[in-house]
Structures are given as C-alpha cells and as structure tokens.
Amino acid sequence: MFDKIPENYYYEGIGWLGALLFLVSYAFLITGQWKSTQAIYHMFNLLGGIFLVINTCYFGSWSATFINAVWALIALYGLFKDKHLNFF
C-alpha cells in the first residue's frame, strides 16, 4: 500500500507536521498553558525545526532551511539553558 505513495508526499507530510508543532507550541505559550522554560515547549520547537529542515532540504528551499535550522538550534539551546538536558 505505502509503496504506491509518491516520495514527495512523505516529505510534504513531514513539513506539515513540523508546521503544526510550531503552531501548537506558540498557541500553548500565548494562552499560558506552557511556559517558555518548559521542556515540552522546547521539544515541540526542536522537532518542528528538524521536520521543516528535512522538508525544505528536499524541496530545495535553502532560506527556509536556514531559518528552521537556526530555530531548532535555539530550541536545543533552550533545553540546555533551562537544564532539561545536562550532560555535565
């Protein structure tokens, strides 16, 4: 069944999932359900950024790849800064 789905549909789906993760994290932040220091907020942004990097690389949108990669790195920094990831 899945072998009949065109390859670009997978990358399109990954992009939509990334966009959804960004929107959910922002909506929950603005409505006060999440705080910007919570791990889940950072994780949604990190995963959203990674998914959108995959999508934009596939479709060759290099400026969008750049901004999403930076967004993901900022989220990763937030995880370290707020002590959700601590390897030391």
MODELLER restraints for C-alpha pairs under 7 A, 6 or more apart:
rsr = mdl.restraints
at = mdl.atoms
rsr.add(forms.Gaussian(group=physical.xy_distance, feature=features.Distance(at['CA:11:A'], at['CA:55:A']), mean=5.21, stdev=0.5))
rsr.add(forms.Gaussian(group=physical.xy_distance, feature=features.Distance(at['CA:12:A'], at['CA:55:A']), mean=6.44, stdev=0.5))
rsr.add(forms.Gaussian(group=physical.xy_distance, feature=features.Distance(at['CA:14:A'], at['CA:51:A']), mean=5.57, stdev=0.5))
rsr.add(forms.Gaussian(group=physical.xy_distance, feature=features.Distance(at['CA:14:A'], at['CA:52:A']), mean=6.97, stdev=0.5))
rsr.add(forms.Gaussian(group=physical.xy_distance, feature=features.Distance(at['CA:14:A'], at['CA:55:A']), mean=6.27, stdev=0.5))
rsr.add(forms.Gaussian(group=physical.xy_distance, feature=features.Distance(at['CA:15:A'], at['CA:51:A']), mean=5.85, stdev=0.5))
rsr.add(forms.Gaussian(group=physical.xy_distance, feature=features.Distance(at['CA:15:A'], at['CA:52:A']), mean=4.95, stdev=0.5))
rsr.add(forms.Gaussian(group=physical.xy_distance, feature=features.Distance(at['CA:15:A'], at['CA:55:A']), mean=5.03, stdev=0.5))
rsr.add(forms.Gaussian(group=physical.xy_distance, feature=features.Distance(at['CA:18:A'], at['CA:47:A']), mean=6.78, stdev=0.5))
rsr.add(forms.Gaussian(group=physical.xy_distance, feature=features.Distance(at['CA:18:A'], at['CA:48:A']), mean=3.80, stdev=0.5))
rsr.add(forms.Gaussian(group=physical.xy_distance, feature=features.Distance(at['CA:18:A'], at['CA:49:A']), mean=6.43, stdev=0.5))
rsr.add(forms.Gaussian(group=physical.xy_distance, feature=features.Distance(at['CA:18:A'], at['CA:51:A']), mean=4.95, stdev=0.5))
rsr.add(forms.Gaussian(group=physical.xy_distance, feature=features.Distance(at['CA:18:A'], at['CA:52:A']), mean=5.32, stdev=0.5))
rsr.add(forms.Gaussian(group=physical.xy_distance, feature=features.Distance(at['CA:19:A'], at['CA:48:A']), mean=6.26, stdev=0.5))
rsr.add(forms.Gaussian(group=physical.xy_distance, feature=features.Distance(at['CA:21:A'], at['CA:44:A']), mean=5.43, stdev=0.5))
rsr.add(forms.Gaussian(group=physical.xy_distance, feature=features.Distance(at['CA:21:A'], at['CA:45:A']), mean=6.66, stdev=0.5))
rsr.add(forms.Gaussian(group=physical.xy_distance, feature=features.Distance(at['CA:21:A'], at['CA:48:A']), mean=5.18, stdev=0.5))
rsr.add(forms.Gaussian(group=physical.xy_distance, feature=features.Distance(at['CA:22:A'], at['CA:44:A']), mean=6.61, stdev=0.5))
rsr.add(forms.Gaussian(group=physical.xy_distance, feature=features.Distance(at['CA:22:A'], at['CA:45:A']), mean=5.72, stdev=0.5))
rsr.add(forms.Gaussian(group=physical.xy_distance, feature=features.Distance(at['CA:22:A'], at['CA:48:A']), mean=5.68, stdev=0.5))
rsr.add(forms.Gaussian(group=physical.xy_distance, feature=features.Distance(at['CA:25:A'], at['CA:41:A']), mean=5.70, stdev=0.5))
rsr.add(forms.Gaussian(group=physical.xy_distance, feature=features.Distance(at['CA:25:A'], at['CA:44:A']), mean=6.11, stdev=0.5))
rsr.add(forms.Gaussian(group=physical.xy_distance, feature=features.Distance(at['CA:25:A'], at['CA:45:A']), mean=6.86, stdev=0.5))
rsr.add(forms.Gaussian(group=physical.xy_distance, feature=features.Distance(at['CA:28:A'], at['CA:34:A']), mean=5.40, stdev=0.5))
rsr.add(forms.Gaussian(group=physical.xy_distance, feature=features.Distance(at['CA:29:A'], at['CA:35:A']), mean=5.82, stdev=0.5))
rsr.add(forms.Gaussian(group=physical.xy_distance, feature=features.Distance(at['CA:29:A'], at['CA:36:A']), mean=6.74, stdev=0.5))
rsr.add(forms.Gaussian(group=physical.xy_distance, feature=features.Distance(at['CA:34:A'], at['CA:41:A']), mean=6.73, stdev=0.5))
rsr.add(forms.Gaussian(group=physical.xy_distance, feature=features.Distance(at['CA:37:A'], at['CA:82:A']), mean=6.01, stdev=0.5))
rsr.add(forms.Gaussian(group=physical.xy_distance, feature=features.Distance(at['CA:39:A'], at['CA:79:A']), mean=6.31, stdev=0.5))
rsr.add(forms.Gaussian(group=physical.xy_distance, feature=features.Distance(at['CA:39:A'], at['CA:84:A']), mean=6.17, stdev=0.5))
rsr.add(forms.Gaussian(group=physical.xy_distance, feature=features.Distance(at['CA:42:A'], at['CA:75:A']), mean=5.02, stdev=0.5))
rsr.add(forms.Gaussian(group=physical.xy_distance, feature=features.Distance(at['CA:42:A'], at['CA:78:A']), mean=6.37, stdev=0.5))
rsr.add(forms.Gaussian(group=physical.xy_distance, feature=features.Distance(at['CA:42:A'], at['CA:79:A']), mean=6.15, stdev=0.5))
rsr.add(forms.Gaussian(group=physical.xy_distance, feature=features.Distance(at['CA:45:A'], at['CA:72:A']), mean=6.36, stdev=0.5))
rsr.add(forms.Gaussian(group=physical.xy_distance, feature=features.Distance(at['CA:45:A'], at['CA:75:A']), mean=5.89, stdev=0.5))
rsr.add(forms.Gaussian(group=physical.xy_distance, feature=features.Distance(at['CA:46:A'], at['CA:72:A']), mean=4.45, stdev=0.5))
rsr.add(forms.Gaussian(group=physical.xy_distance, feature=features.Distance(at['CA:46:A'], at['CA:75:A']), mean=5.21, stdev=0.5))
rsr.add(forms.Gaussian(group=physical.xy_distance, feature=features.Distance(at['CA:46:A'], at['CA:76:A']), mean=6.31, stdev=0.5))
rsr.add(forms.Gaussian(group=physical.xy_distance, feature=features.Distance(at['CA:49:A'], at['CA:68:A']), mean=4.87, stdev=0.5))
rsr.add(forms.Gaussian(group=physical.xy_distance, feature=features.Distance(at['CA:49:A'], at['CA:69:A']), mean=6.06, stdev=0.5))
rsr.add(forms.Gaussian(group=physical.xy_distance, feature=features.Distance(at['CA:49:A'], at['CA:71:A']), mean=5.97, stdev=0.5))
rsr.add(forms.Gaussian(group=physical.xy_distance, feature=features.Distance(at['CA:49:A'], at['CA:72:A']), mean=4.65, stdev=0.5))
rsr.add(forms.Gaussian(group=physical.xy_distance, feature=features.Distance(at['CA:50:A'], at['CA:69:A']), mean=6.85, stdev=0.5))
rsr.add(forms.Gaussian(group=physical.xy_distance, feature=features.Distance(at['CA:50:A'], at['CA:72:A']), mean=6.32, stdev=0.5))
rsr.add(forms.Gaussian(group=physical.xy_distance, feature=features.Distance(at['CA:52:A'], at['CA:68:A']), mean=6.33, stdev=0.5))
rsr.add(forms.Gaussian(group=physical.xy_distance, feature=features.Distance(at['CA:53:A'], at['CA:65:A']), mean=4.96, stdev=0.5))
rsr.add(forms.Gaussian(group=physical.xy_distance, feature=features.Distance(at['CA:53:A'], at['CA:68:A']), mean=5.80, stdev=0.5))
rsr.add(forms.Gaussian(group=physical.xy_distance, feature=features.Distance(at['CA:53:A'], at['CA:69:A']), mean=6.11, stdev=0.5))
rsr.add(forms.Gaussian(group=physical.xy_distance, feature=features.Distance(at['CA:56:A'], at['CA:62:A']), mean=6.82, stdev=0.5))
rsr.add(forms.Gaussian(group=physical.xy_distance, feature=features.Distance(at['CA:56:A'], at['CA:64:A']), mean=6.27, stdev=0.5))
rsr.add(forms.Gaussian(group=physical.xy_distance, feature=features.Distance(at['CA:56:A'], at['CA:65:A']), mean=5.30, stdev=0.5))
rsr.add(forms.Gaussian(group=physical.xy_distance, feature=features.Distance(at['CA:57:A'], at['CA:65:A']), mean=6.12, stdev=0.5))
rsr.add(forms.Gaussian(group=physical.xy_distance, feature=features.Distance(at['CA:79:A'], at['CA:85:A']), mean=5.62, stdev=0.5))
rsr.add(forms.Gaussian(group=physical.xy_distance, feature=features.Distance(at['CA:80:A'], at['CA:86:A']), mean=6.20, stdev=0.5))
